């Protein structure tokens, strides 16, 4: 009976270790995929925000130059 119990215990430990390794591998892949997805979303958001800021700066420059031109015409 002692031999059978040792074999069962060894089999259980090997199965638990195998399941643990498989679970950790799946969690690692899931974490890596989630990180890449989040990183891509943040990069897209940053590019979108950067383009909005540059277009607003261009708009502000054109408005400023128009105001300067109008001020010069009114002073003449």
C-alpha atoms as one frame of an Amber mdcrd trajectory, in Angstrom:
protein
   0.000   0.000   0.000   2.875   2.409   0.686   4.273   1.979  -2.816   0.913
   2.692  -4.496   0.437   5.764  -2.329   3.882   7.116  -3.303   3.155   6.543
  -6.996  -0.173   8.355  -6.702   1.409  11.230  -4.805   4.197  11.530  -7.376
   1.671  11.471 -10.222  -0.411  14.139  -8.504   2.646  16.364  -7.991   3.739
  15.969 -11.599   0.225  16.794 -12.825  -0.042  19.829 -10.538   3.359  21.104
 -11.681   2.450  20.615 -15.344  -0.885  22.415 -14.911   0.845  25.227 -13.034
   3.423  25.693 -15.794   0.725  25.689 -18.476  -1.324  28.230 -16.511   1.646
  30.534 -16.026   2.487  30.328 -19.721  -1.088  31.240 -20.698  -1.134  34.110
 -18.193   2.183  35.390 -19.521   0.910  35.357 -23.112  -2.317  37.092 -22.063
  -0.393  39.758 -20.143   1.964  40.319 -23.071  -0.944  40.649 -25.532  -2.809
  43.068 -23.226   0.316  45.200 -22.781   0.902  45.396 -26.538  -2.737  46.282
 -27.159  -2.707  49.006 -24.508   0.584  50.357 -25.801  -0.774  50.519 -29.356
  -3.889  52.355 -28.169  -1.778  54.902 -26.295   0.460  55.435 -29.353  -2.587
  55.992 -31.559  -4.036  58.418 -29.030  -0.742  60.276 -28.804  -0.508  60.594
 -32.607  -4.100  61.824 -32.798  -3.536  64.362 -30.063  -0.283  65.497 -31.651
  -2.006  66.104 -34.997  -4.809  68.040 -33.292  -2.326  70.230 -31.455  -0.340
  70.961 -34.607  -3.500  71.884 -36.536  -4.573  74.217 -33.709  -1.138  75.825
 -33.692  -1.341  76.395 -37.457  -4.808  77.883 -37.062  -3.560  80.172 -34.313
  -0.619  81.316 -36.441  -2.896  82.184 -39.367  -5.303  84.046 -37.076  -2.419
  85.967 -35.521  -1.000  86.925 -38.895  -4.470  88.056 -40.045  -4.846  90.190
 -36.910  -1.426  91.751 -37.441  -2.302  92.521 -41.070  -5.639  94.042 -40.018
  -3.922  96.116 -37.336  -1.392  97.420 -39.856  -4.142  98.365 -42.306  -6.175
 100.172 -39.630  -3.143 102.152 -38.452  -2.366 103.336 -41.998
